């Protein structure tokens, strides 16, 4: 996440595409879990700021 901070947003669908581009994850389930985690982190950061 730190290397690509500016590419991630609070939108799951966008994050799913970015994860597919920057990481080599064969499993769709794992890719979606990673994108969901990043989305939650981004949304938490927005609400706490």
C-alpha positions as CSV (number, residue, x, y, z in Angstrom):
1,X,0.0,0.0,0.0
2,X,2.8,2.4,0.8
3,X,4.4,2.1,-2.6
4,X,1.1,2.9,-4.4
5,X,-0.7,5.1,-1.9
6,X,-2.0,7.6,-4.5
7,X,-3.5,4.9,-6.6
8,X,-6.0,3.6,-4.0
9,X,-9.3,5.1,-3.2
10,X,-12.4,4.4,-1.1
11,X,-14.0,2.6,-4.1
12,X,-13.8,-1.2,-4.0
13,X,-14.1,-1.7,-7.8
14,X,-11.3,0.8,-8.5
15,X,-9.1,-0.9,-5.8
16,X,-9.8,-4.3,-7.3
17,X,-8.4,-3.1,-10.7
18,X,-5.3,-1.5,-9.1
19,X,-4.6,-4.7,-7.0
20,X,-4.8,-6.7,-10.2
21,X,-2.3,-4.4,-11.9
22,X,0.3,-4.1,-9.1
23,X,0.2,-7.6,-7.5
24,X,0.5,-11.1,-8.8
25,X,-2.5,-12.8,-7.2
26,X,-3.9,-15.8,-9.0
27,X,-6.9,-16.3,-6.8
28,X,-9.9,-14.0,-7.4
29,X,-11.0,-14.5,-3.8
30,X,-7.7,-13.4,-2.3
31,X,-7.5,-10.4,-4.7
32,X,-11.0,-9.3,-3.6
33,X,-10.1,-9.7,0.1
34,X,-7.0,-7.6,-0.4
35,X,-9.0,-4.9,-2.3
36,X,-11.6,-5.0,0.4
37,X,-9.0,-4.5,3.1
38,X,-7.5,-1.6,1.3
39,X,-10.9,0.0,0.8
40,X,-11.8,-0.3,4.5
41,X,-8.4,1.3,5.4
42,X,-8.9,4.2,3.0
43,X,-12.5,4.8,4.2
44,X,-11.4,4.6,7.8
45,X,-8.6,7.1,7.1
46,X,-11.1,9.5,5.5
47,X,-13.6,9.4,8.4
48,X,-10.9,9.7,11.1
49,X,-9.2,12.7,9.5
